[in-house]
Amino acid sequence: MLVTTKDCTALSDAELEEMADLCVDRVPGFDIGFLSKEREEWVLITHAREGKKLRGYSFSTLERIGGTPALLVGLATVDRTLRAEAALKAMLTDQYRRALLAFPDEDVLLGTRLLTADGFRVFSGLTDVVPSPGHKATGEERAWARRLAKRFGSESRLDDRAFVVKGDGSVAGGVDFVHPKNLPSDDIAGLFVRVSPESGDRLVAFGWAMAEDLASGKLCR
């Protein structure tokens, strides 16, 4: 799996068309028009390729939110094959490497929106993932949900107790990942009972990449 990351400004129309083809016939419907707009919203684009075949891509940015180092994944799509998890891990590994370079010796918050329970694999190896089954979010954790929803342009539609952003009828970003064999647990699936991806609903979620795990390369091995 070959992974490359570059500035979104360097994305060509041909690349956008190739990216759009990954989910052209299914939800979430990231078509070329939507991806063209996202190119203006995010800083980095990561591609995962197997040979010449595009297996996944991810728009992201590294920034500080109120002084806190953050890796924000605006949207990502992974081809629905048996190599889906390998593509996801490869992209995250590259993004964590960049986070370490940008924020050495600091814990980094990974924040994104999820379409389905499968997307929780994004948080593999992270600490204090919220929301999580059986966990009652604290006031500060709910505040983080609001900060992230605001950064994603959807604060007014967030239920900060369920961490669900309701759709407004338009295409919405998020992590589009489905593993063809490894099903999520019932507990994780329960977090999505109020999420309708077809309607543009998303679950706002975050977790912490600890400084020592970033430095050791432990994440996504």
C-alpha positions, 0 to 999 in steps of 0.5 A: 500500500503506497501512501502519499500526502500533499497540499490540497491546492495541488489536487488535479481535476483528474484526481478528484474524478478518481476520488469521486469514483470510489463512492459514486454509486452509494452513500455518502455520495462524495461527488466531484462537485462536493470534493472540489469544495472540500479541496478549499476547506482542508489543508492536506490530502492523503491517498492510499494506492495499491499498484495504480488502484486508488484504495482510499483518500482522506482530507485533513488538517493539523491545527490548534484548537484553543491551544490544543494540538489537533488532527482533524479528518474532514472526510475520508473514503476507503474502497470496500474490499478486503484491503479496506483496513490496510488502506485505512491504517496506512493513511492514519500512519502517515497522518500520525507521523505528520502530527508528531512532526508538527506537535513533538512531545504533545498529546494530539486530539484526533477529531472527525465525524463518523457515518457508521459504527465501522468507522470507529476503527479510526480510533484504534490505539487511541486513549479516552475515545468519546463517545464510547459505550457505557461512558457518560460524557463529561461537560468538557467532553461535550464542549469538545463535541461542540468545538469540533461541530463548529469547526465542521460547520454544523454546531447548530445541528449538534445534540451534544448529549448524543454527539449526533449532528443531524443532516440538513439535506446536503452532502456532509463529510465524514469517515466512510469506512466499511469492513466487508467481514469484521463487524463492529460490536453491538455496543459500538453499533448502539451509538449509531441508533440515531444516525441516518447516513443517508440523511446526512447525520453524523456522529462527532467523535474524538480520541487522544493520540498520546505523545509517547505512542506517537513518538514510539510509532506504536499507533496503527502498526 
